[in-house]
Amino acid sequence: MGMGKRRKRKKRSLYDQSSMDTILFPLMLAALAKLDNPFCESLLKKCLKKLQLSLLTQTPNSNIPPSFPQKLSNDFLSFLPALLRSKNPEIASRTAEIVGAATLLSLDMNERVVSDAEILKGLVAALSSGSKRISMAACNAVLDVSTTLIGRTRLCDFCVVEKLITDTRDSISPRIGLTAGKLPILVLYTAVTLINSCNLKNLSKIPRELRKTFLNYLKELWRNVWAQMLLIDIVDCSQGRYYFSNLRTNHLAESIFRLSIDLDQNPIACIFELVKKSMFGPSNSDFEQFMLCYWEDSPCLLRNHLQTSNDHEDIFNPLVQSLNCKGTVDSLLSSILCNLVSCPPICSDEFDILVFLEEVRDKLGCPMIYGQDIRVIKAVEEIYVLKQGSLKKEVHFFKQCMNSFISGPKLIDAVAIQQCKEAHREGYTISLRGMEFRSEYISAIADSLAALFGQPSVGANLYLTPPQSQGLARHYDDHCVFVCQLLGTKKWTVFSRPTVQLPRLYEPLDCILRSEDDCVESKHMQFLLSEGDILYIPRGCPHEACTVTDNSVSTADDGSTGFSLHLTLGVEVEPPFEWEGFAHVALHCWNHNHKRSPDPSSLMGTLNFISVYMLHVAIRLIGDHDPKFRKACMVAAIPLHSLDLNRKMFSYVINKIDRESRYLEVFNRVQAAIGNNEDIWKQMKWIQHLFLLGEMNDEIEWNYSLTEFRDYISYRHMEVEDAFVQLKSKFCRDISFEDACQSFNKVLEKYKKTRKQYMSGMLSLHCT
């Protein structure tokens, strides 16, 4: 045989697809058949190690070139469930790691793995194996699977969240959470990750009692974390960068919020009747008398009707007791401010709470933000004096915070809380917004008041004012206010509304009030509020207030004597819940029930579409100059104390629409809007939400081009005018009060549902 060169045999890699299928698969199959044999068990471990290595080289950020197959065959997938249930820690844990690595290869591979019910059942079994090694590997696999939407959805469907919640609850105490071992922290991290991936349907599948138990666990853990957050670099935790082990605090806050969404966390029984009795009087007719004589018209002092009764009948007595008011002002401020987190604003017409969470998740659970949650202000004299008195302006203690777009938001940490105490000693008022989201008791009062007036919600602010001081300068509000004096004494001056028109919510306010216009003696009233008194101020009435003290009583250095603490309850009448809004809802309801042409693309369908649009605009134009259209609609008020009055008001509104809805005025208004590049629908955008209530499928789009609108009207001027007049007449003739009420209540419930979900979530985040 010659000495020529021998041809080298090509070495087959164990990591290419054909090798895996022709070599690893038979070896693993044979080893599985005789696992009681030490050699077979060792062989299986080696095969799994080779398989894992082949997958790890293909995952993102791998340092090994991706020269291996991009998927597992169905034969290998069929092995995984049995291997995940193995009692051998090395086999089961390595299999879990293989599952995780496989799901990271591609979206297709992830979908194939999570579509296999047996693999997911095997992961659940591995989580509760009792072996630390197996459980940690299974947790990591779950985290890998949850990198895709379909993976998260399938894990939630297989009750993985329930299993993780149970394991977390049983394996780690929130009191020692920061020093717990790696496994409990990993289980907690995995549970929080999946909870934050759940939709409302998935969350509702978690057994209620288990959810409440785990929520209480997380809240106790949150209290421990929160105490540390106030003491660290506040900028880091505001961006969600503060970590509890490997868990970001904003992720923990989001889990608490999500688990609270549809749980009634308020342990306070319904106090509706007590609120009504305490605020308006013991007689059933007292509230009706208030509505007839004062509501949205005149200020009035509601004396404490329970001053001679037992303390347990006073709705504000438990609140005063809970605030630790018997100590110094410093201790009062500490007890309040140290427990409050930021409440990110939610759009008034947001109907999907998960959309809100998606927008604010990086900010959830951070300390209060100056300007948004808290203000530290006082009113001081201007340098000039007007004819009939001086004009005051508001000064902020944290001056630089008003330019937050330059320096970033000011967060109220432990240092800022101390500065608030110093500011109070210098005459500044501490103003806290959104107290209905921060105190369970205040939220119960606000809910009761909202039901009493038939509105979706009621806001609540708290004001702590030093002796002989004024916090806010003279101003008026776009909502009605009930001032509840909790401690101290305060003098209020309320001026007559300068116009018969009620200011609308969210519309710009004329904040600069000239003293020569609103300081005339005959146009204002003064009220001295003592503890237990309640003052009603209608929207649009300018007002100001300052603390007063008895000169014979000395004031301590910390301002403990003579300060004032009051709570304001604001009834915000949003556009859908004015009588104008009721008219829009009635038109929508009637058009749905009496639509003649189901095809919007037909001539009749288009004419109907245009006419409905124009009638909505006509209603808006009437509301701009008729004060009654801006009044709060009380159709949904509890009790239905004024059903006859509501019917009369409805008749007035419909007759007004019938008489004063003029086609030419609407056409000219549209023309002017086009000329001024104005969005004529801006103030009526909420109407589009009527189509989300499930009562009709309509192709109407509220971003309809005004130019196209104008051109169509001009092209078919006579036809559009005739259609408008006919539609208006039919609507005003045929509309039913009962049908309109039914649709109105659907809108109200939609608004209330999201507000309730937001309130429940925020209350759980406050460490009170």
Steps between C-alpha positions, in 0.01 A plus 500: 500500500638832402605769741273765344289736701206349677166676473382612842158385607271796557414521867126527563406751765258393768341843471366508143137407446563165329738393776255596768219308337705193401728474802374694805137401459561120490747528788254696713218262412709202600615666822144591596395137467745391770549796732550266794830405338778735616663491157177598325439779749850633442450473123175696518668777700776525238247515217303774676820694555586476129148603407507797738835615367372486142210725597701743710730574205199628308341723763548879486836638623667162458876518442497178293425535128142391417597199288244265650133426434242765581235272649425181686328219315162371612674181618706694753203709607310182580773403751485821701184443711626172643846641563359805679330263745819305569594466865864536404589868567760517223271352234193705593689830544696457177179421315342819635804692380459338156135608489601858581782505246273356230239770547767767446607363161217657302136604520406185311687279747350686794150444360566130440618448857217690669242331277595167654274464805706214643819707504325779691354247745852365545628850580228542762601166652865607503412819685362297790754218488642577845849524357663840514702433186200383298277784620757766411549353155123483449462866607764607252327296231170673577673837466643393162159379380338827608715708263219474242135594523380152409737354759365724776143427397551122504677509838209694645254253348681214672469666842877546533431828679298318767782254558761774528280700738457198724872424502592863573253526783625180659873553453579861586396744768470866401668596824821326394448546126815704445720225638314194369675231298533491122213257438226691685607825335503334157153355560376845607658664197343246266158539663514880470613479137206280404246699702611812314439313174147390585193653343188555707362159402818323616499691828138403564594132466723515807289380796377804689621394843843404367523835324404691814749305712784562255400865468525544877842335485617738225362803683694410814810453287428835333484677838847371583636605161328841514663587832840452337411681177445830680856485631687423176583693185149602408576547130580132460175373648298756301617327184434154639874442546489419867521124536364262756752223432459458120144638507439863403273683740270630227440137393405411858269803509337396173427150632333648808296732279392220264398261776289778656313602184181304558536428870304716740783600731294754691401336829272790590133415466282717282457832677270658242219583742746626763665732247163635394386550858826645628549749215146612418287429807308221672176544304447339158378835371819684600692384194213589267485844660873544438458398135212740442650802677879482467634233261707664221354837598588644842756432775369382835634391837397151600544495875611178666163334543650241733673733746262391775493136396734211571846518344448171316236672285742767372652385170816708549578402859677170405707691245615758756589224746701308240715804416668519842378858538563523874876527452705781347467623144831331419369163618177558305695572181722197553205267554340623178786558256713195580227263383400658170614396153448678172164460323568532125208677329259287299298641211140566597372298203745210531298178494787248500696492825773284341567769239557744787736255671698457179552878482607555862663170599848656530366765741265288709575496871744791502487772771267796458580747223488869575228681308320179413440353848604774739550876508660720767364851449391824660322811376694827540415861423594636158726806494225715350163586649181523298216742558296288735756275656823315442539194283683194630708254305612146580862426587643148495750391763669267251542772237723300271242223482271710286758467220500122521529471122855630543621343823272196517216441745552566868435184700399511864757287680604509864696823447209669323262396780724679748500805271119494495502527880732800479280659233193461719677685781567781249130537418462263204194281451549131424253401229448130422302392196319175425434398860220271381777280354710508817257444788244220519272705720511808275436280196188360670372855568579607143323195353191570707493864396544404133201264525297772670555736205495235225859564385782252422732624774576773752847643560649576841783736599651563843634840615714568807533878553713673771358769733421840346574374150336464161594217267325549167443842349149602403376268226199307381463131418343320206333261746277534805681476834403387850753638750509277811676663794680225695717702741540865589310798366505661158332810357366473146397778265283386210407736216204483269554327167584778250292333226190283487692242301648212700866432417556170327742236619836503317431835333759777564431703813539874525744472789581873523212647701499880517412627846301792362265252339451249779562687827183704507351469850152409379630216287671283754423299813727404791490173691688401813551124502560317827574133548214295357365774271453445127491780242355450153649711217343470152726478199592837356479693830833673582618433856793524738566392859742565786551358847388702799603454862400632837761762595472395865644159415874481449634306206775245546823527302400210275159649423312239700236754602288686250565292191215385278441161341218469251389251236339609174267265316466604136200389293645515149218505243665361187361580152302175458318563828375852437152539352667578170679167529168329572364651177796361302445155654127522422573585135744213468252260660212614279709485180603144580143386569343679201764481231332471161793404279744231617744587221704813584639508144154554347363849440242469778759354734743786433230762544400344831865490607552870412173605664584326828839671497343839442239450773775414748667829405168684537458360853851618581421851374190519719700382800749783445240763585227323701599466870257212556680282247815523715331392822574157643262231381355328809333209320730244667497664844420282801239531630289602201382799698402710200365268230230750406756781487720286274209440263422870491863582432512240223191653339661843520819374332315322217271798436803728493670276243185491290458879499862620477688240293542693176669352199656825379662570839659156503622538143655840578663356813661225294618757244654713776673198652659415166613860451656509847652153467297401806396151607127544541463148642766546769257577780274212397761227450355307794196418281711246311506290818129438459593263219714294740209404722404197292162635403575566133751438224536822307749611239490861619848641554533810713817607322290577193665771287333838547593595144328190362210574731471858372539397134230236527258745664571761232456248218167369630391809689124464459496125564712532814284782636179301441653190660618702802160658559320167466741318731479776763120495495479122523754488782325766709163334438592137557779499760408314818625620839521139624708387200735796541538423872595140420781607266608775740539248782713277275736791439510576872579140593779487241663809650449377856650157432839632392506758781425226752779280361746789520391586853533139619849471353627826646354435846696174518826683432461737793662383821216607731 
